[in-house]
Amino acid sequence: MTCGGGIDRLKAVRKVADYQFGRGVGERLFPDDVRITLSRKTGRIRQILHGERLIATLNPISGLLNLTVEGARRLVEGGNPVTRWVRVQDGVASFIENGGNVFAKHVADADRDIRPMEEVIVLNSTGEVIAVGKAMLSGAEMLSFKRGVAVKVRRGASEKTKKGKGAK
């Protein structure tokens, strides 16, 4: 079931984006012509698409957005994202871009306000989006620790589409 023009739903996902990533992000991330799909079982917001491109999904447990690489690129357009970013060393960028996790020893810089379990955008040294995932450490810990996973990558920019149930 899709919802093309649901103003209330669009307002809702924009407010979630503003809460999660900073004031004004919702309008930049979700233009007026986005398409919102609903869960068939619950009727709740599930996916937000622009054209045929998936921008984000709404996590039914946390109520927060899970960005796609496309959604992260929208946040980074015109410079660095305001919040929730991690910059990695050049030597590991291709590994992460292909879906590998970010280890603390490879973090070159990070937003100090990141808290564990938050959605983050992973950038290479030139500021290009290479992955999206969930922070396992705070921003300060990412910079001071030399061991452990800093970001559990959900999707790398070069990663091939994963086949799900019933995929041929």
C-alpha positions as CSV (number, residue, x, y, z in Angstrom):
1,M,0.0,0.0,0.0
2,T,1.5,3.4,-0.9
3,C,0.6,6.8,0.2
4,G,1.6,9.4,-2.4
5,G,0.3,12.7,-1.0
6,G,-0.3,12.0,2.7
7,I,0.7,15.5,4.2
8,D,0.4,14.2,7.7
9,R,2.7,11.3,7.0
10,L,5.2,13.5,5.2
11,K,5.1,15.9,8.2
12,A,5.7,13.0,10.5
13,V,8.8,11.7,8.7
14,R,10.2,15.2,8.4
15,K,9.8,15.7,12.2
16,V,11.5,12.4,12.9
17,A,14.4,13.5,10.6
18,D,14.6,16.9,12.3
19,Y,14.7,15.2,15.7
20,Q,17.3,12.6,14.6
21,F,19.7,14.7,12.5
22,G,19.0,18.3,13.3
23,R,16.5,21.1,12.6
24,G,15.6,21.6,8.9
25,V,17.0,18.2,7.8
26,G,13.5,16.8,7.2
27,E,12.6,19.1,4.3
28,R,16.1,18.6,2.7
29,L,15.8,14.8,3.0
30,F,12.2,14.4,2.0
31,P,10.9,16.7,-0.8
32,D,7.2,17.2,-1.3
33,D,7.0,14.5,-4.1
34,V,8.3,11.6,-2.0
35,R,6.3,8.4,-1.9
36,I,5.6,6.8,1.5
37,T,4.8,3.1,1.6
38,L,3.0,1.5,4.5
39,S,3.3,-1.9,6.2
40,R,0.6,-4.2,4.9
41,K,0.2,-5.8,8.4
42,T,0.2,-2.7,10.6
43,G,-0.6,0.2,8.3
44,R,2.4,2.1,9.7
45,I,5.0,4.0,7.7
46,R,7.6,1.6,6.4
47,Q,9.6,3.2,3.5
48,I,10.2,6.7,2.1
49,L,11.1,6.8,-1.7
50,H,11.9,9.5,-4.1
51,G,11.0,8.3,-7.6
52,E,12.3,4.7,-7.5
53,R,15.1,5.4,-5.0
54,L,14.7,4.3,-1.4
55,I,15.8,7.2,0.9
56,A,15.0,5.7,4.3
57,T,13.0,3.2,6.2
58,L,11.2,3.9,9.5
59,N,12.3,1.4,12.2
60,P,9.1,0.1,13.8
61,I,10.9,-0.6,17.1
62,S,12.8,2.6,17.7
63,G,10.5,4.9,15.6
64,L,13.7,6.4,14.0
65,L,14.9,6.5,10.5
66,N,17.4,4.0,9.0
67,L,19.0,5.8,6.1
68,T,20.1,4.3,2.8
69,V,23.3,5.4,1.1
70,E,21.1,7.6,-1.1
71,G,19.5,9.2,1.9
72,A,22.9,9.9,3.5
73,R,24.1,11.5,0.2
74,R,21.2,13.9,0.4
75,L,22.3,14.9,3.9
76,V,25.9,15.5,2.8
77,E,25.1,17.5,-0.4
78,G,26.8,20.8,-0.3
79,G,29.3,19.9,2.4
80,N,29.6,17.9,5.5
81,P,26.5,16.7,7.4
82,V,25.6,18.7,10.4
83,T,25.6,15.7,12.8
84,R,26.1,11.9,13.1
85,W,29.1,11.5,10.8
86,V,32.3,9.4,11.0
87,R,35.3,10.0,8.7
88,V,37.6,7.0,8.1
89,Q,41.2,6.7,6.9
90,D,41.8,6.2,3.2
91,G,43.4,2.8,3.5
92,V,40.2,1.2,4.7
93,A,37.6,3.1,2.7
94,S,37.1,0.5,0.0
95,F,36.7,-2.3,2.6
96,I,34.0,-0.2,4.3
97,E,32.4,0.8,1.0
98,N,31.9,-3.0,0.3
99,G,30.1,-3.5,3.6
100,G,32.9,-4.0,6.2
101,N,32.5,-2.6,9.7
102,V,34.4,0.5,10.9
103,F,36.9,-0.3,13.5
104,A,37.9,2.3,16.1
105,K,41.6,2.3,15.0
106,H,40.5,3.4,11.5
107,V,38.4,6.4,12.5
108,A,40.1,9.7,11.5
109,D,37.4,12.0,12.9
110,A,33.9,11.8,14.2
111,D,31.0,13.9,15.4
112,R,31.7,14.2,19.2
113,D,27.9,14.1,19.9
114,I,27.4,10.6,18.5
115,R,25.9,8.2,21.1
116,P,26.1,4.4,20.9
117,M,23.2,2.8,18.8
118,E,22.6,6.0,16.8
119,E,22.3,6.1,13.0
120,V,25.6,7.4,11.5
121,I,26.9,8.3,8.0
122,V,30.4,7.0,7.2
123,L,32.6,9.3,5.0
124,N,35.9,8.9,3.3
125,S,38.7,11.5,3.6
126,T,37.2,13.7,0.8
127,G,33.7,13.8,2.5
128,E,31.9,11.3,0.2
129,V,29.4,8.9,1.7
130,I,30.8,5.4,1.7
131,A,28.4,3.6,4.1
132,V,25.6,4.0,6.6
133,G,25.2,2.1,9.9
134,K,24.8,2.0,13.6
135,A,27.3,3.5,16.1
136,M,28.7,1.0,18.6
137,L,30.7,3.6,20.5
138,S,30.2,7.3,21.3
139,G,32.0,9.8,19.0
140,A,34.6,10.5,21.7
141,E,35.2,6.8,22.2
142,M,35.7,6.3,18.5
143,L,38.5,8.8,18.6
144,S,40.2,7.5,21.7
145,F,39.8,3.7,21.4
146,K,42.2,1.7,19.3
147,R,40.3,-1.6,19.4
148,G,36.7,-2.7,18.7
149,V,34.0,-2.0,16.2
150,A,33.1,1.7,16.1
151,V,30.3,1.4,13.5
152,K,28.4,-1.6,12.5
153,V,27.8,-1.0,8.8
154,R,24.3,-1.8,7.5
155,R,25.0,-0.9,3.8
156,G,28.2,0.1,2.0
157,A,28.0,2.4,-1.1
158,S,29.6,-0.3,-3.4
159,E,27.9,-3.3,-1.8
160,K,25.8,-5.4,-4.1
161,T,22.1,-5.7,-3.3
162,K,21.5,-8.5,-0.8
163,K,19.1,-11.1,-1.8
164,G,16.2,-11.6,0.6
165,K,13.6,-14.3,1.1
166,G,12.2,-15.5,-2.2
167,A,14.8,-13.7,-4.3
168,K,15.9,-15.5,-7.5
